[in-house]
Amino acid sequence: MNILGTAAVVAALPLLAASPASAGAGEWDYLGSSTFYSVNGYYYSYTVNSGGGDFKICVTTGSSSDHLYGLFEYDPDDNGLNSDEKIGSSKPLSNGDCATWSVGAYVDGDNNRAEIYVATEDSKVQSVKYWD
């Protein structure tokens, strides 16, 4: 099963995060954090809702080298017609590193949000923090 197919099966699990705190315009809003779970050698965070614009993650890992981290937008699988979408390019990150993607084009659905998750092959990944 590929990274997108596997993610579609399990990405809908609830987010394990702190309550979001709202910042002012032009400031990052902390959305919480997530642990990762493993499926077929890939590691997935739980989803978090983004209102669009720039979206930032920071990773905590026990790995001593860079690993690629990808950002995805979860979409319910409507009989295979609506697959999850990869957002931009995967980015090499190591412990404590942060990366930013533009997610405005992925806002959709009745909630007018993008449902975002992180995927990696880093077997030592521990958690990710999200900012919107």
Secondary structure, DSSP 8 states (H G I E B T S, - for coil): --HHHHHHHHTTS-----------TTS--EEEEE-EEEETTEEEE--EEE-SSEEEEEEEES-SS-EEEEEEE----STTSS--EEEEEEEEE-TT-EEEEE-GGG-BTTTTBEEEEEEE--TTEEEEEEE-
